[in-house]
């Protein structure tokens, strides 16, 4: 998981929201222009990917902020920049937005045009702009939900009572154990044990036949495989015991992502 990074920009910093490219495609709206949003309220831009577990774990907070503060002038915009090749497909993103019940506007950024404009560094990447379009907060990775919501309140000029942490690892200041690094394929082929034949592709390995499997060990709260083709809907699938098994030929395994180990309860003997 990316390290938590939350930065309140200095009051004298003059960094303003870049305009979205005109050729950008959108989901849930026809299009949005940043220059028409300024003056109406604050804008929260979140770089995300429906196949990144860090983005999915952050999503409930984004939905809650949208629901709480839209009437006060907050506009939440999700910029979908894909981490895997299947995420470049508009229809796959549209299905994911519907399945995940994303209520706000989503910009499709398959060629990383918006990512480069922002100099973004990972998923999720969060940027909060005030009513003048001035950047007031940057955050990379999970966490710091309390601070983000307070910054939203300051940008809107409203009082906030931040969302209660949804998971023990979301509590402000919590210390998390080291976890296994994500597996990216085919580059990390050596980190997994393969049963039967798998062929290398652009950003995947594909099962030659049904019954092919991939096994790996890990230390984490959970493991999620990014899969496509082979009769599965492109996306993330939670795994049990670190095993991916192909039910049909052609299943593509793009990589494996891991979630944090939940912290030990206060007073637990395992607590340092």
FENRAFEN-V820512 format. One record per backbone hydrogen bond with DSSP energy under -0.5 kcal/mol. CO is the residue of the C=O (numbers start at 1). NH is the residue of the N-H. Records with the same first field share a line. If there is no record, write none. Layout:
CO->NH  NH
This chain:
5->140
7->9  138
10->13
13->15
14->16
15->135
21->24
25->108
27->106
33->36  37
34->37  38
37->40  41
42->75
43->45  129
44->46  77
45->47  127
46->79
47->124  125
48->81
49->52
51->53
52->55  56
53->57
54->58
55->59
56->60
58->61  62
59->63
60->64
61->65
62->66
63->67
64->68
65->69
66->70
69->74
70->73
74->76
75->44
76->105
77->46  79
78->80  107
79->48  81
80->82  109
84->87
85->88
86->89
88->90
89->93
90->94
91->95
92->96
93->97
94->98
95->99
96->100
97->102
98->101
101->103
105->78
106->27
107->80  109
108->25
109->112
112->116
113->117
114->118
115->119  120
124->141
125->47
126->139
127->45  129
128->136  137
129->43
130->133
131->39
133->17
134->130
136->9
137->128
138->7
139->126
140->5
144->148
145->149
146->150
147->151
148->152
149->153
150->154
151->155
152->156
153->157  158
167->170
168->171
171->174
182->184
183->256
184->188
186->189
188->191
189->192
192->194
193->215
195->213
197->208
199->206
204->201
205->253
206->199
207->250
209->212
212->246
213->195
214->244
215->193
219->180
222->259
223->239
224->257
225->227  237
226->254  255
227->235
228->252
229->232
235->227
237->225
240->243
242->216
244->214
245->247
246->211
248->251
251->207  253
252->228  254
253->205
254->185
255->226
256->183
257->224
259->221  222
260->262
261->177
265->268
268->271
